[in-house]
């Protein structure tokens, strides 16, 4: 008999929830993590009493009451509501696109006026019957003002390519809300763990053996020998030694600044910079997530970055290869009897592969 029932590669939410449920079911689990800490990308670093989202802002949200009750049994969540603001060349706009946005763009005050304005803008591009790229698709869906001020620059920075070189399928639809409501998510449940995400991960991994600073790919043979089954949550192409080719990823770079003499750098948790010239995509003020009253503040500039070996892959580039190559890896994965993969193959076109919990 091997020492463990499950070797869980990765200690983010997927791996931690799996380990928690398996442990409750009496399974012997070993969680390994390449980074020097648990939590994956939701890890928080405490600075002057502020929980800094080290790898970018993460807001927990769900439309599933069972999921919401599940996490709240582990730790208490606050009532934080995600309401980002867009900064386009110094002018501020509310997100998502709602009546506040339309008033700021055009001075319209009623839903009827807003609909008329959007229809007028879209009519200019009604000759585009089969959009060939993201730019044509967006212009057809929302017209020039919203596209040029709030979509084009941000999207090009995010993907590292001109919008004319991005596939049209990235944008299927553009949601318009004809109400004065800046709540970004439609989900009825959202918030941040009180005390930061580390408390949630700690509760999930309580009484479970965890080894940080452990590189699975570098020690795969000896680690696999420790458990009956493996749950793998890393990059699927790396697992199969790039047998079907490399997936193209985008990376991110975070510049954290502790401003000891400034109490409130910006009066919002997240401000997106949607012009192409500003090199970063957003600025995050972390204490806003937990309604902090500290006399200093910590902000983070988030820069999109080209991926190369040695950098962290954050999401796959959304093009035809990101559809075709994973399908080949899916065939390989289905042949692995002792390995479970944290990939939702049904949503392979999504910007980031959705992780879902499965009972085994």
C-alpha positions in Angstrom: 0.0 0.0 0.0 1.2 3.5 -0.9 1.5 6.1 1.8 -1.3 8.3 0.4 -4.5 7.8 -1.5 -4.2 11.2 -3.3 -1.2 13.3 -4.3 -2.7 16.8 -5.0 -0.5 19.0 -7.2 -1.3 22.6 -6.5 -2.8 24.2 -3.4 -5.2 26.8 -5.1 -8.9 26.6 -4.5 -9.4 23.5 -6.8 -6.7 21.5 -5.1 -7.5 22.7 -1.6 -11.3 21.9 -1.9 -10.5 18.5 -3.4 -8.1 17.8 -0.5 -10.6 19.0 2.1 -13.4 16.8 0.8 -11.2 13.7 0.3 -9.8 14.2 3.8 -13.3 14.3 5.2 -14.0 11.1 3.4 -11.1 9.4 5.2 -8.6 9.6 2.4 -4.9 10.1 3.0 -3.8 13.2 1.1 -0.5 14.9 0.4 -0.7 18.4 -1.1 2.4 19.7 -2.9 2.9 23.3 -4.0 5.7 24.7 -6.2 5.5 28.2 -4.6 6.8 28.8 -1.0 3.2 29.3 0.2 -0.2 27.7 -0.3 -3.2 29.3 -2.0 -2.2 29.6 -5.6 -3.1 32.9 -7.1 -5.5 33.9 -4.3 -2.6 34.0 -1.8 -2.5 37.2 0.3 0.5 38.9 1.8 -0.1 41.0 5.0 1.5 44.4 4.8 0.8 46.9 7.6 -2.5 45.1 8.5 -3.6 45.1 4.8 -4.2 41.8 3.0 -2.5 42.3 -0.3 -3.7 40.1 -3.2 -0.2 39.2 -4.3 -1.3 37.9 -7.7 -4.0 40.3 -8.6 -7.5 41.1 -7.3 -9.7 38.1 -6.6 -13.4 38.5 -5.7 -15.3 35.4 -4.8 -18.7 35.3 -6.4 -21.3 32.6 -7.2 -24.9 32.0 -8.1 -25.0 28.8 -6.1 -26.3 29.1 -2.6 -24.8 25.7 -1.6 -21.3 26.9 -2.7 -21.8 30.2 -0.7 -22.9 28.3 2.4 -20.0 25.9 2.0 -17.3 28.6 2.1 -19.0 30.6 4.8 -19.0 27.5 7.0 -15.2 27.6 6.8 -14.7 31.4 7.2 -16.9 34.4 7.3 -17.1 36.5 4.1 -17.8 40.3 4.1 -20.2 42.1 1.8 -17.7 43.5 -0.7 -19.3 44.3 -4.0 -17.1 44.5 -7.1 -17.6 47.8 -8.8 -14.6 48.7 -10.9 -14.0 52.0 -12.6 -12.5 52.6 -16.1 -10.0 55.5 -16.6 -9.7 56.5 -20.2 -7.2 59.3 -20.6 -8.2 60.8 -17.3 -11.9 60.5 -17.7 -13.7 58.0 -15.4 -16.5 55.6 -16.4 -18.5 53.1 -14.3 -18.3 49.4 -15.2 -20.0 47.2 -16.2 -21.7 49.2 -19.0 -24.8 50.6 -17.4 -26.8 53.8 -17.2 -24.0 55.6 -15.3 -21.6 54.7 -18.1 -24.0 55.9 -20.8 -24.6 59.1 -19.0 -20.9 59.7 -18.7 -20.4 59.0 -22.4 -23.4 60.7 -24.0 -25.4 62.6 -21.2 -28.4 60.3 -21.7 -30.7 59.9 -18.7 -33.2 57.2 -19.6 -32.9 53.6 -20.8 -34.8 54.6 -24.0 -32.3 57.4 -24.8 -29.4 55.0 -24.1 -30.8 52.3 -26.4 -31.4 54.8 -29.1 -27.8 56.1 -28.9 -26.4 52.5 -29.0 -28.5 51.6 -32.0 -27.3 54.8 -33.8 -23.7 53.8 -33.1 -24.2 50.2 -34.2 -26.0 51.2 -37.4 -22.8 52.7 -38.8 -21.4 49.1 -38.8 -24.4 47.2 -39.9 -22.6 46.4 -43.2 -20.3 44.0 -41.3 -22.3 40.8 -41.7 -19.5 38.4 -40.9 -17.0 40.0 -38.5 -13.4 38.8 -39.3 -11.8 39.9 -36.1 -12.5 41.3 -32.6 -12.5 44.9 -33.7 -15.2 44.3 -36.3 -17.2 42.2 -33.9 -17.1 44.8 -31.1 -18.0 47.7 -33.5 -21.0 45.8 -34.7 -22.1 45.0 -31.1 -21.6 48.4 -29.4 -20.5 51.1 -31.9 -17.4 53.2 -31.9 -17.6 55.2 -28.6 -17.7 52.2 -26.2 -15.3 50.2 -28.3 -12.6 52.9 -28.6 -12.8 54.3 -25.1 -13.5 51.2 -23.0 -12.7 48.0 -25.0 -10.0 48.5 -27.6 -6.9 49.6 -25.6 -7.6 47.4 -22.6 -8.1 44.3 -24.8 -5.0 44.9 -26.9 -2.9 45.2 -23.7 -4.5 42.1 -22.2 -3.8 39.9 -25.2 -0.6 41.6 -26.5 -2.0 41.9 -30.0 -3.9 44.5 -32.1 -7.7 43.9 -32.0 -7.7 43.4 -35.7 -5.5 40.3 -35.2 -7.7 38.8 -32.4 -10.4 36.3 -33.4 -14.0 37.6 -33.4 -15.2 34.8 -31.1 -13.5 36.3 -28.1 -16.5 38.6 -27.8 -19.8 36.8 -28.3 -21.9 39.5 -26.8 -21.5 42.8 -24.9 -23.9 43.0 -21.9 -25.6 46.4 -21.5 -27.5 47.1 -18.3 -30.1 49.8 -18.6 -30.1 50.5 -14.8 -28.0 52.7 -12.6 -26.1 49.8 -10.9 -22.3 49.4 -10.8 -22.3 45.9 -9.4 -20.0 44.0 -11.8 -21.4 40.6 -11.2 -24.9 39.3 -11.7 -24.4 36.6 -9.1 -26.4 37.0 -5.9 -23.5 36.0 -3.7 -20.1 37.8 -3.6 -17.5 38.9 -1.0 -14.0 38.5 0.4 -13.0 36.3 3.3 -12.7 38.4 6.4 -9.0 38.3 7.2 -8.0 37.4 3.6 -8.0 34.4 1.4 -5.2 32.7 3.4 -7.8 32.0 6.2 -10.0 30.1 3.7 -7.1 28.0 2.3 -5.9 27.4 5.9 -9.4 26.1 6.8 -9.6 23.9 3.8 -6.1 22.3 4.4 -6.4 22.0 8.1 -4.9 18.7 9.3 -3.7 17.8 5.8 0.0 17.3 5.0 1.3 20.1 2.8 4.7 20.5 1.2 5.5 23.9 -0.3 8.5 24.6 -2.4 8.1 21.2 -4.2 8.3 21.1 -7.9 6.2 18.2 -9.2 7.6 18.2 -12.7 11.2 18.0 -11.4 10.4 15.1 -9.0 7.5 13.5 -10.8 8.6 9.9 -10.6 9.3 9.7 -6.9 6.2 11.8 -6.1 3.8 9.7 -8.2 5.1 6.6 -6.3 3.7 8.1 -3.0 0.0 7.9 -3.9 -2.6 5.7 -5.5 -3.9 8.6 -7.6 -2.8 12.1 -8.6 -4.9 15.2 -9.0 -3.0 17.6 -11.3 -3.9 21.3 -11.5 -1.0 22.6 -13.5 -0.5 23.4 -17.2 -1.8 20.5 -19.3 0.8 20.9 -22.0 3.7 20.7 -19.5 2.3 17.6 -17.9 2.5 15.7 -21.3 5.9 17.2 -22.0 4.5 19.3 -24.9 3.8 16.2 -27.0 1.0 18.0 -28.9 2.8 21.4 -28.9 3.1 24.4 -26.6 0.0 26.3 -25.6 0.5 30.0 -25.9 -0.1 31.7 -22.6 -0.1 35.3 -21.3 1.6 36.3 -18.1 1.2 39.1 -15.7 3.6 41.3 -13.8 2.7 43.0 -10.5 4.3 46.1 -9.1 3.3 46.5 -5.4 3.8 49.8 -3.6 3.4 50.4 0.1 2.5 54.1 0.4 3.2 54.9 4.1 2.2 58.5 3.9 -1.0 58.2 1.8 -4.2 56.9 3.4 -6.3 56.6 0.3 -4.6 56.5 -3.1 -7.8 55.9 -5.1 -11.4 55.7 -3.7 -12.0 52.3 -5.4 -10.6 48.9 -5.1 -10.0 48.4 -8.9 -9.5 51.1 -11.6 -9.0 49.8 -15.1 -6.9 51.9 -17.5 -8.5 51.4 -20.9 -6.2 53.5 -23.1 -3.5 51.8 -25.1 -0.7 54.2 -24.0 -0.9 53.4 -20.3 1.3 50.3 -19.9 -0.7 48.7 -17.1 -4.3 47.5 -17.3 -5.4 48.3 -13.7 -4.4 49.6 -10.3 -5.6 47.8 -7.3 -6.1 49.3 -3.8 -6.1 46.3 -1.5 -7.5 47.6 1.8 -10.7 48.6 0.0 -11.6 44.8 -0.2 -12.0 44.7 3.5 -13.0 48.3 4.2 -9.7 49.0 5.9 -9.0 52.1 7.9 -5.2 51.9 8.0 -3.3 55.2 7.8 -1.2 53.8 5.0 -2.2 52.0 1.8 -0.8 49.3 -0.6 -1.5 49.6 -4.3 -0.6 47.2 -7.2 0.0 48.1 -10.8 -0.9 45.1 -13.0 1.0 44.8 -16.3 0.2 42.2 -19.0 3.3 40.4 -20.0 4.5 38.0 -22.7 4.9 34.5 -21.4 8.2 32.7 -21.6 9.8 29.8 -19.7 10.4 30.9 -16.1 7.4 33.2 -16.0 4.0 32.4 -14.5 1.3 31.4 -17.0 -1.9 33.1 -16.1 -4.2 32.4 -19.0 -4.0 30.9 -22.5 -4.1 33.1 -25.5 -7.6 32.8 -27.0 -7.1 31.7 -30.6 -7.7 28.7 -32.8 -4.6 26.9 -31.4 -6.0 27.3 -27.9 -9.0 25.2 -29.0 -7.3 22.6 -31.2 -4.3 21.8 -29.1 -6.1 21.2 -25.8 -8.5 18.8 -27.6 -5.4 16.7 -28.4 -4.3 16.7 -24.8 -7.8 15.8 -23.7 -7.4 12.5 -25.6 -4.1 11.9 -23.7 -5.7 12.8 -20.4 -8.6 10.3 -20.9 -6.0 7.5 -21.1 -4.6 8.3 -17.7 -6.3 6.0 -15.2 -4.4 7.1 -12.2 -4.4 10.9 -12.9 -7.3 13.4 -12.5 -7.0 16.7 -14.2 -8.3 20.1 -13.0 -9.6 21.2 -16.4 -13.1 21.7 -17.6 -12.8 20.5 -21.2 -16.3 21.6 -22.0 -15.2 25.3 -21.6 -12.0 25.0 -23.5 -12.8 28.3 -25.3 -13.0 30.3 -22.1 -10.3 32.9 -21.4 -9.2 30.8 -18.4 -10.0 27.2 -18.1 -12.7 26.8 -15.5 -11.9 24.5 -12.6 -14.7 22.4 -11.2 -15.0 20.1 -8.3 -15.5 16.4 -9.0 -16.0 13.6 -6.4 -13.8 10.6 -6.9 
